[in-house]
Amino acid sequence: MAALEASPLINGRSYGWGDIIVTVGALPVTGITAIKYEEDQEKEDVYGAGRYPVARGYGRVKASASITLSVETVVALAATARDGQLHRLAPFTITVTYQPESGPIIRDVLKNCEFKKQSRDWKEGDMKNQVELELLVSNIVWNK
């Protein structure tokens, strides 16, 4: 396996939140404050003769994600859903694109997303409200 090489950064910049553009369906979302997505794969050692594994078995790949939106953005999305219920929206794609001032564009695509529930959480003294929503995701295309 070739060594991973990174070019030295001289007056360079790392990826940051300000470099991210998130679209739900085809619409850019400005009321987003966080997004998290990941994939994991089932793996296990297969044993035969002796004490050590003789092979490795590979199973399903499972994607998961959540998105945190301002309550105003949640209300706007819910207005497009049947009966105002986010979890009744048809499956959609979420695209996360980021690029610093210099460097490659990274584009991750979350496929067949659906909201699993709809919620609100208000507390005394709140001056803004953010809602974290769990997503059901079929798969993620990394750096498309």
C-alpha positions in Angstrom: 0.0 0.0 0.0 1.4 3.4 -1.0 2.1 5.9 1.7 -0.5 8.6 2.1 1.2 11.9 1.3 0.0 15.3 2.2 1.5 18.4 0.8 2.8 20.8 3.4 0.5 23.7 4.0 2.2 27.1 3.8 -0.4 29.7 4.5 -2.9 26.9 3.9 -6.3 26.3 5.4 -8.1 23.2 6.7 -11.7 22.4 6.0 -14.0 24.2 8.3 -17.8 24.7 8.9 -17.8 27.8 6.8 -16.7 25.8 3.8 -19.7 23.5 3.9 -22.8 23.6 1.7 -25.6 21.2 2.4 -28.5 20.5 0.1 -31.6 18.6 1.0 -33.1 17.4 -2.3 -31.8 20.1 -4.6 -32.3 23.1 -2.2 -29.4 24.6 -0.2 -30.2 24.6 3.6 -29.0 27.7 5.4 -30.6 26.9 8.8 -28.3 23.9 9.4 -26.0 23.9 12.5 -24.7 20.3 12.4 -24.7 17.2 10.3 -23.2 13.8 11.2 -23.1 10.8 9.0 -21.2 7.5 9.1 -21.1 4.0 7.7 -20.0 0.8 9.5 -19.6 -2.8 8.2 -20.2 -6.0 10.1 -16.9 -7.9 10.3 -15.8 -11.0 12.2 -12.9 -13.4 12.3 -13.5 -16.9 11.1 -11.8 -19.6 13.0 -10.6 -23.0 11.9 -7.7 -25.2 13.0 -5.6 -23.6 15.7 -6.0 -20.5 17.9 -5.9 -17.8 15.3 -8.4 -16.7 12.6 -8.0 -18.4 9.3 -10.2 -15.9 7.4 -12.5 -12.9 7.9 -16.2 -12.7 7.1 -17.8 -9.5 5.9 -21.5 -8.6 6.4 -23.8 -5.7 5.9 -22.8 -2.1 5.5 -25.1 0.2 7.6 -25.3 4.0 7.1 -26.6 6.4 9.8 -27.0 10.1 9.9 -28.5 13.1 11.8 -29.0 16.7 10.9 -29.5 19.7 13.3 -31.6 22.4 11.9 -33.1 25.7 13.1 -36.8 25.3 14.1 -37.7 27.7 11.2 -36.0 25.4 8.7 -37.9 22.4 10.2 -41.2 24.2 10.0 -40.5 25.1 6.3 -39.6 21.5 5.5 -42.6 20.2 7.4 -44.9 22.5 5.4 -43.9 20.5 2.2 -44.8 17.2 3.8 -48.2 15.5 3.9 -50.1 16.6 7.1 -46.9 18.6 8.1 -45.2 15.4 9.2 -41.5 15.2 8.3 -41.4 11.4 8.5 -43.9 11.3 5.7 -41.7 13.0 3.2 -40.6 10.9 0.2 -37.0 9.7 0.3 -34.5 12.5 -0.7 -30.8 13.0 -1.2 -28.5 15.1 1.0 -25.3 16.4 -0.5 -22.5 17.8 1.6 -20.0 19.8 -0.3 -16.9 21.5 1.1 -13.8 23.2 -0.2 -11.5 25.6 1.4 -10.1 28.6 -0.5 -7.6 26.2 -2.0 -7.8 22.5 -2.2 -10.0 19.8 -3.8 -13.8 19.9 -3.7 -15.2 17.1 -1.5 -18.7 15.9 -2.1 -20.4 13.3 0.0 -23.9 12.1 -1.0 -26.3 10.5 1.5 -28.8 8.4 -0.5 -32.5 7.7 0.1 -32.8 9.8 3.3 -35.9 9.9 5.4 -36.6 11.6 8.6 -37.4 9.0 11.4 -39.3 11.4 13.6 -40.3 15.0 14.2 -39.7 16.7 17.5 -39.3 20.1 19.3 -37.6 20.9 22.5 -38.1 24.3 24.2 -36.6 25.6 27.4 -37.2 28.8 29.3 -34.7 31.5 28.2 -34.3 30.0 24.7 -33.5 32.8 22.2 -33.1 30.3 19.3 -34.1 26.7 18.8 -32.3 23.9 17.1 -33.7 20.5 16.4 -31.6 17.4 15.9 -33.3 14.9 13.5 -32.3 11.3 13.0 -32.2 10.1 9.4 -32.7 6.8 7.8 -30.0 6.5 5.0 -29.6 3.6 2.5 -25.9 4.4 1.7 -23.3 7.1 1.5 -21.3 7.9 -1.6 -18.0 9.3 -0.3 -16.2 12.0 -2.2 -18.2 11.6 -5.4 
